[in-house]
Amino acid sequence: MSGVSGLFPRGLLPAALAVVVLCPLPALAYRPFDGTDAAVAAKGEVELELGPVGFEKDGPSRTLVAPSAVLNLGVTGRAELVLEGRQVIQLGDRIDGPRSRVDDVALSFKTVLREGSLQEQAGVSVASELSALLPATDGGVGAELAVIASRRWPELTVHLNGAATWTRAHRPGLAGGAIFEVHDAWALRPVAEVRVQGERDEPTVVSGLAGAIWRLRDGVSLDAGLRVAREGGVSATELRAGLTWGFDAGLGRSPDVGRAQSK
Protein backbone atom coordinates (compact mmCIF):
# COMPACT_ATOMS: atom_id res chain seq x y z
CA MET A 1 0.00 0.00 0.00
CA SER A 2 1.55 3.29 -1.09
CA GLY A 3 0.65 6.77 0.02
CA VAL A 4 0.99 10.41 -0.93
CA SER A 5 2.76 13.49 0.19
CA GLY A 6 -0.03 15.73 -1.06
CA LEU A 7 -2.91 13.88 0.57
CA PHE A 8 -2.36 15.54 3.97
CA PRO A 9 -0.69 18.83 4.91
CA ARG A 10 2.99 18.39 5.77
CA GLY A 11 3.47 17.04 9.27
CA LEU A 12 -0.23 16.30 9.85
CA LEU A 13 0.21 12.57 10.51
CA PRO A 14 2.95 12.99 13.15
CA ALA A 15 1.00 15.82 14.80
CA ALA A 16 -2.19 13.76 14.96
CA LEU A 17 -0.33 10.81 16.42
CA ALA A 18 1.28 13.03 19.02
CA VAL A 19 -2.16 14.18 20.18
CA VAL A 20 -3.33 10.58 20.53
CA VAL A 21 -0.18 9.46 22.34
CA LEU A 22 -0.66 12.17 24.96
CA CYS A 23 -4.05 10.69 25.91
CA PRO A 24 -4.14 8.00 28.64
CA LEU A 25 -4.95 4.70 26.93
CA PRO A 26 -5.75 1.31 28.54
CA ALA A 27 -5.74 -0.85 25.25
CA LEU A 28 -5.29 -3.79 22.97
CA ALA A 29 -2.87 -4.49 20.09
CA TYR A 30 -1.95 -6.21 16.89
CA ARG A 31 1.52 -5.61 15.58
CA PRO A 32 4.13 -6.09 14.06
CA PHE A 33 2.68 -8.07 11.15
CA ASP A 34 1.77 -7.27 7.53
CA GLY A 35 -1.32 -9.45 7.87
CA THR A 36 -4.05 -9.30 10.49
CA ASP A 37 -6.38 -11.44 12.61
CA ALA A 38 -10.06 -12.38 12.36
CA ALA A 39 -11.13 -10.07 15.20
CA VAL A 40 -12.24 -6.45 15.55
CA ALA A 41 -12.24 -3.75 18.20
CA ALA A 42 -15.20 -3.84 20.57
CA LYS A 43 -18.04 -1.42 19.85
CA GLY A 44 -17.11 2.12 20.85
CA GLU A 45 -13.44 1.26 21.39
CA VAL A 46 -10.49 2.91 19.66
CA GLU A 47 -7.25 0.98 19.21
CA LEU A 48 -3.98 2.62 18.15
CA GLU A 49 -1.20 0.48 16.73
CA LEU A 50 1.84 2.75 16.72
CA GLY A 51 5.32 2.17 15.31
CA PRO A 52 7.30 5.20 16.55
CA VAL A 53 10.34 4.25 14.46
CA GLY A 54 11.38 1.65 11.93
CA PHE A 55 14.26 1.14 9.50
CA GLU A 56 14.23 -0.36 5.99
CA LYS A 57 17.15 -1.36 3.76
CA ASP A 58 15.91 -2.17 0.25
CA GLY A 59 18.88 -2.87 -2.00
CA PRO A 60 20.98 0.34 -1.95
CA SER A 61 18.12 2.42 -0.51
CA ARG A 62 17.72 3.17 3.18
CA THR A 63 14.53 4.52 4.68
CA LEU A 64 13.41 5.64 8.12
CA VAL A 65 9.74 5.05 9.00
CA ALA A 66 8.78 7.48 11.77
CA PRO A 67 6.01 6.98 12.65
CA SER A 68 3.63 4.36 11.27
CA ALA A 69 0.11 4.03 12.65
CA VAL A 70 -3.09 2.02 12.38
CA LEU A 71 -6.22 3.45 14.02
CA ASN A 72 -9.12 1.03 14.60
CA LEU A 73 -12.63 2.15 15.63
CA GLY A 74 -15.19 -0.45 16.67
CA VAL A 75 -18.48 0.57 15.07
CA THR A 76 -20.54 -2.51 16.00
CA GLY A 77 -19.84 -5.65 17.97
CA ARG A 78 -18.69 -7.31 14.72
CA ALA A 79 -17.20 -4.51 12.60
CA GLU A 80 -14.54 -1.80 12.73
CA LEU A 81 -13.19 1.04 10.61
CA VAL A 82 -9.43 1.12 10.06
CA LEU A 83 -7.30 4.11 8.99
CA GLU A 84 -3.61 3.53 8.40
CA GLY A 85 -0.55 5.34 7.12
CA ARG A 86 3.11 6.00 7.75
CA GLN A 87 5.65 8.79 7.51
CA VAL A 88 8.58 7.77 5.28
CA ILE A 89 11.94 9.59 5.29
CA GLN A 90 14.54 8.65 2.67
CA LEU A 91 18.11 8.62 3.96
CA GLY A 92 21.32 9.41 2.09
CA ASP A 93 22.28 11.93 -0.58
CA ARG A 94 20.87 10.21 -3.66
CA ILE A 95 17.09 10.07 -3.42
CA ASP A 96 14.20 10.01 -5.89
CA GLY A 97 11.24 12.28 -5.22
CA PRO A 98 10.59 14.05 -1.92
CA ARG A 99 12.77 13.11 1.05
CA SER A 100 9.73 12.91 3.36
CA ARG A 101 6.23 11.76 2.47
CA VAL A 102 3.10 10.13 3.92
CA ASP A 103 2.90 6.58 2.54
CA ASP A 104 0.73 3.43 2.66
CA VAL A 105 -2.53 5.31 3.33
CA ALA A 106 -5.70 3.19 3.34
CA LEU A 107 -9.21 3.23 4.77
CA SER A 108 -10.76 -0.17 5.50
CA PHE A 109 -13.96 -1.76 6.77
CA LYS A 110 -13.43 -5.04 8.60
CA THR A 111 -16.18 -7.35 9.76
CA VAL A 112 -16.37 -10.69 11.59
CA LEU A 113 -18.20 -13.22 9.40
CA ARG A 114 -17.99 -16.10 11.85
CA GLU A 115 -17.32 -16.01 15.58
CA GLY A 116 -14.79 -18.58 16.72
CA SER A 117 -11.92 -19.05 19.13
CA LEU A 118 -10.84 -15.38 18.99
CA GLN A 119 -14.32 -14.47 20.27
CA GLU A 120 -14.28 -17.17 22.96
CA GLN A 121 -16.44 -19.44 20.79
CA ALA A 122 -15.65 -22.83 19.26
CA GLY A 123 -13.84 -23.32 15.98
CA VAL A 124 -12.36 -20.96 13.39
CA SER A 125 -12.90 -17.21 13.46
CA VAL A 126 -13.46 -15.72 9.98
CA ALA A 127 -13.40 -12.05 8.95
CA SER A 128 -13.27 -9.95 5.78
CA GLU A 129 -11.61 -6.58 5.18
CA LEU A 130 -12.46 -4.24 2.29
CA SER A 131 -9.91 -1.47 1.78
CA ALA A 132 -9.74 1.72 -0.28
CA LEU A 133 -6.09 2.36 -1.19
CA LEU A 134 -5.85 6.14 -1.19
CA PRO A 135 -3.91 7.97 -3.93
CA ALA A 136 -0.13 7.63 -4.07
CA THR A 137 2.53 9.96 -5.37
CA ASP A 138 3.02 7.76 -8.43
CA GLY A 139 -0.45 6.21 -8.77
CA GLY A 140 -4.17 6.56 -8.34
CA VAL A 141 -6.81 4.91 -6.17
CA GLY A 142 -6.84 1.17 -5.60
CA ALA A 143 -8.86 -1.41 -3.69
CA GLU A 144 -8.28 -4.64 -1.81
CA LEU A 145 -10.49 -7.43 -0.46
CA ALA A 146 -8.99 -9.74 2.16
CA VAL A 147 -10.36 -12.81 3.93
CA ILE A 148 -8.85 -13.86 7.27
CA ALA A 149 -9.24 -17.15 9.17
CA SER A 150 -7.90 -17.52 12.73
CA ARG A 151 -7.75 -20.42 15.16
CA ARG A 152 -6.46 -20.44 18.73
CA TRP A 153 -5.27 -23.55 20.56
CA PRO A 154 -3.74 -23.66 24.08
CA GLU A 155 -0.16 -23.59 22.72
CA LEU A 156 -0.52 -21.88 19.34
CA THR A 157 -2.57 -19.29 17.44
CA VAL A 158 -2.59 -19.20 13.61
CA HIS A 159 -3.99 -16.49 11.33
CA LEU A 160 -4.31 -17.17 7.57
CA ASN A 161 -4.66 -14.17 5.23
CA GLY A 162 -5.60 -14.07 1.54
CA ALA A 163 -6.19 -10.91 -0.50
CA ALA A 164 -7.03 -9.77 -4.03
CA THR A 165 -5.91 -6.25 -4.97
CA TRP A 166 -6.50 -3.69 -7.69
CA THR A 167 -3.35 -1.65 -7.19
CA ARG A 168 -2.91 2.10 -7.41
CA ALA A 169 -1.09 1.43 -10.70
CA HIS A 170 -4.35 -0.26 -11.85
CA ARG A 171 -2.91 -3.77 -12.04
CA PRO A 172 -4.37 -6.93 -10.42
CA GLY A 173 -2.48 -8.46 -7.51
CA LEU A 174 -2.72 -11.34 -5.06
CA ALA A 175 -1.28 -11.89 -1.59
CA GLY A 176 -1.32 -14.66 0.97
CA GLY A 177 0.31 -15.27 4.31
CA ALA A 178 0.27 -16.94 7.71
CA ILE A 179 0.95 -15.58 11.21
CA PHE A 180 2.02 -17.82 14.10
CA GLU A 181 1.86 -16.88 17.78
CA VAL A 182 2.94 -19.25 20.56
CA HIS A 183 1.38 -19.75 23.99
CA ASP A 184 -1.08 -16.91 24.52
CA ALA A 185 -0.66 -17.04 28.31
CA TRP A 186 3.00 -16.01 28.13
CA ALA A 187 3.67 -12.33 28.84
CA LEU A 188 6.52 -12.41 26.30
CA ARG A 189 5.64 -14.62 23.35
CA PRO A 190 7.54 -15.33 20.10
CA VAL A 191 5.72 -14.64 16.82
CA ALA A 192 6.42 -15.20 13.13
CA GLU A 193 4.89 -14.45 9.73
CA VAL A 194 5.44 -15.74 6.19
CA ARG A 195 3.96 -13.89 3.22
CA VAL A 196 3.90 -13.98 -0.59
CA GLN A 197 2.52 -11.17 -2.72
CA GLY A 198 2.69 -10.05 -6.32
CA GLU A 199 1.03 -8.06 -9.06
CA ARG A 200 0.93 -8.34 -12.82
CA ASP A 201 4.20 -7.39 -14.59
CA GLU A 202 6.04 -7.03 -11.26
CA PRO A 203 8.37 -9.48 -9.41
CA THR A 204 6.83 -11.59 -6.66
CA VAL A 205 7.75 -10.58 -3.11
CA VAL A 206 8.47 -13.40 -0.63
CA SER A 207 9.01 -12.31 2.98
CA GLY A 208 9.40 -13.65 6.49
CA LEU A 209 9.19 -11.97 9.88
CA ALA A 210 10.35 -13.13 13.30
CA GLY A 211 9.76 -11.22 16.51
CA ALA A 212 8.04 -11.05 19.86
CA ILE A 213 5.10 -9.37 21.59
CA TRP A 214 5.47 -8.35 25.23
CA ARG A 215 2.21 -7.87 27.13
CA LEU A 216 3.03 -5.30 29.82
CA ARG A 217 -0.43 -5.68 31.32
CA ASP A 218 -3.93 -6.46 30.07
CA GLY A 219 -4.48 -4.34 26.98
CA VAL A 220 -0.97 -2.82 26.71
CA SER A 221 1.71 -4.48 24.56
CA LEU A 222 5.10 -3.74 23.05
CA ASP A 223 6.43 -5.51 19.97
CA ALA A 224 9.58 -5.89 17.88
CA GLY A 225 10.33 -7.79 14.70
CA LEU A 226 12.87 -8.37 11.93
CA ARG A 227 11.46 -8.75 8.41
CA VAL A 228 13.47 -10.01 5.44
CA ALA A 229 12.13 -10.05 1.88
CA ARG A 230 13.19 -10.94 -1.65
CA GLU A 231 11.74 -9.20 -4.71
CA GLY A 232 13.24 -10.37 -7.98
CA GLY A 233 16.97 -10.14 -7.41
CA VAL A 234 16.76 -7.50 -4.67
CA SER A 235 16.84 -8.27 -0.94
CA ALA A 236 15.26 -6.06 1.71
CA THR A 237 15.61 -5.97 5.49
CA GLU A 238 13.31 -4.12 7.88
CA LEU A 239 13.43 -3.56 11.63
CA ARG A 240 10.09 -2.88 13.34
CA ALA A 241 9.31 -1.81 16.89
CA GLY A 242 6.14 -0.37 18.38
CA LEU A 243 3.26 -0.56 20.79
CA THR A 244 -0.51 -0.88 20.86
CA TRP A 245 -2.86 1.10 23.06
CA GLY A 246 -6.62 1.60 23.06
CA PHE A 247 -9.43 3.37 24.84
CA ASP A 248 -13.20 3.44 25.11
CA ALA A 249 -14.45 6.28 22.89
CA GLY A 250 -17.76 6.38 24.78
CA LEU A 251 -19.85 5.15 21.85
CA GLY A 252 -21.22 2.09 23.67
CA ARG A 253 -19.19 -1.08 24.16
CA SER A 254 -20.17 -4.60 23.19
CA PRO A 255 -18.40 -7.00 25.58
CA ASP A 256 -19.27 -10.20 23.73
CA VAL A 257 -17.46 -9.74 20.42
CA GLY A 258 -14.12 -8.04 19.99
CA ARG A 259 -10.40 -8.41 19.68
CA ALA A 260 -9.01 -10.93 22.13
CA GLN A 261 -7.40 -9.43 25.23
CA SER A 262 -4.13 -11.23 24.55
CA LYS A 263 -2.98 -8.61 22.05
N, C-alpha and C positions, 0 to 999 in steps of 0.2 A: 504494500500500500504506500503510494507516494503522496506527498503533500505539496503545498504552495507557499511561497513567500508572500504573495499578494493577497492571500485569502483573509489574513488577519493583519491588523496594524502591527508594526514591528514591536516585539517585546510583549505582546498581549498574552501569549501562552504562559511564559514564565511569571508574569504579573498575576495572572489568574490563579496559577498554582500556588504562588506565595500566599495569596489570600486564604486559600483552602487549608494550606499547611498550618497557618496560624490559628485555625479553629481547633478546639479540643475534639478528638475523634476516638470513639471506642471500637473499632471495626473488624472487617473481614478482609480476605485477600485472595488474589490468584495471579501470581507471577512466579517465575520469570519466563514463561513459555511463549511460543508463537501461537500455539493452539489454545483451546479453552476447555471448559468442563460443561456438563449438561445440567447446570444449576444457574439460578438467577438470584439477584438481590431480593430480599424480602420487601413487600409492599411498603412504600414510604421511606425506604432506606437508601442512602447514598453510600457508595463504596468508591474509594480513590486508590487506584493502583499507581504508585509513583516510583519512577526510576530517576533519582536525582542526578545520576551521572552514569554514563556508559562509554565504552571505547570500542571502535571498529577498525580493523585493518583489512582492507579489501584490495588484494594485490599491492600496488604501490601507494594506494590512497589510504589516508588515515583520517578518521572522523571522530569527533567528540559528540556524544548525545547527551544534552543537558538542558532541560530534563525531558523525559518521556512520561506520558500520563494516559490512563484510561479511567474515565468517570462513568460509573454505572448507577442508574436510578431505577429502583424497583417501582413499576407502575401498577402492577397487579401481583397477586400471589404467585403467578406463573409467567410473568413477563418483565423485561427490563429494557430501558434505553441505554445505549452505550455510545459515548463520544470519546474518541481517542486521537492522539497526535503526539508529535515530538519535535523538539528543537534540535536541529542538526548544524554543527559547526565544523567546516572543513579545516584541517590543519595543514601546515606547510606553505610553501611559497607558490607552488604551481597548482592552481585550482581552476575548475571550470564552473562558471556561473557565480552566484552570490556565495560569499563565505558562510553566511548564516541564513537559515531558512526554516520555516515550519514544514514538517514532512509527515507522511503517513497519516493524513487526516481522514477519518471515516466516521459516519453516523450509522448505528446499527440498531435493529430491533431483534431481541432474543426472547424466545419463548420455550417453556418446557412442554414437550409433547406427551411425554410419559413420565410419571413419577416413579422413581426407583430408589436404589440404595442411597443416593445423594440426598434424597428427601425423606430418609428414614422409612422407606417402603421396601418391598421385596423386588429383586430383579434389577434390570438395566434401566438407568435413567436416560431419556432421549430428549434432545432439544434441537431447535433450528435457530439460525441467525442470518438475517437478511441485512446486508450492508450497502450503503451508498458510499462509494469511494469518491471523495470530494476532489475538485480539480487540482492537478499538479502543475508544477512549473513547465513541464515538457509534455503535458497531456491534458485530456479532458476529464469528463465524469465517467466512472465505472460502477460496476455492481458486483456483488458476490453473494452466493447462497451457500451456507455451510450446514451440515448435519453433524451432531455430536452425540456419541453414545458413551456413557460412563458406568462403571461397575466398581463397587467397593467391597473388598473382602477384609477379614481381620488383619492380614499382613500386607495387603497390596491394593492399590487403587489404580485403575487403568481408564484413560480417556482416549477414545478414537475420534479423529476429526477427518471429515471429507468435505471439499469445497469446489464449486464451479464458479469461475470468475469471468466477467467481461471487463478487461483491464482498461485503464485510462488511455492506453494507446489503441483501444478498440480492437483487441485481439482476445480470442478465447483462451482460458487457462484452467488448469486443474491443480489441486493440492490435496495431500493426504498426510496424516501423521498420527503418532501415538505418544501419549504422556504416561509415565510410570511414577507412582509415588509409593514409597514403602510405609511401613506401619504408621497409621494415622495417629496413634496414641503417643508417639514419640514427639517431644518438644522440638528436637532437631532431626529432621528426616531427609534422607537423600532423595533426589528426584532426577528424572532423565526424560529426554524427548528425542524422537527421530522424526524427520519430516522430508517429504519430497514434493517439489512444486515446479511447475513449468507453464509456459505459454507458447503459442504458435510462433515459429520463427526465432525463438530464443532458447539458449541452452537450459537444460534442466538443472535445478538447484537441489542438491542433496545435503542435508545438514543434520547435526546431532548436538544435543545440549546435555551437560551434566552439571548438577548443582545441588543446592540444599535450601530448605525453607525452615526458618527458626521461629517457632511460635513463642513470642515473649509472654503473652497471656492470651486468654480467650479473646479472639477478634483482632489481635495485633500481631503482625508477622513481619519479619525481615527475610530477604532472599538474596541469593547470589548464584551466578551461573556462568559457565564458559561454553560458548557456542562456536562450533567449527563448521564450515560449509565449503562445498565445491561447486562451482558453476562453470561448465566448460573446462578450460584449462586453468582457471583462476581460483585460488584458495582464499578464504576469508576467515578471520578470527574475531570474535566479539566477546567482550567482558560485560556482564550485566550485574547490577546490584540495585536493590530498591526495597520498598516497603509497601504495605497495604493497610489502609485505615478505612473506617466508615462511620457513619452516624445516622441517626434517625432524623429524617427531614420533616417529621411531623405531619406526614400525609396519610397516616393510618397504616400500621404494620399488620402483616399477615404471618402469624408465627408458624403455620403449618408447612408452608412451602417456601424454600429459599436456599441460598447457598449454605453449604454445610459449614459448621462452626470451626472445622479443622483448618480452614485456610487463613 
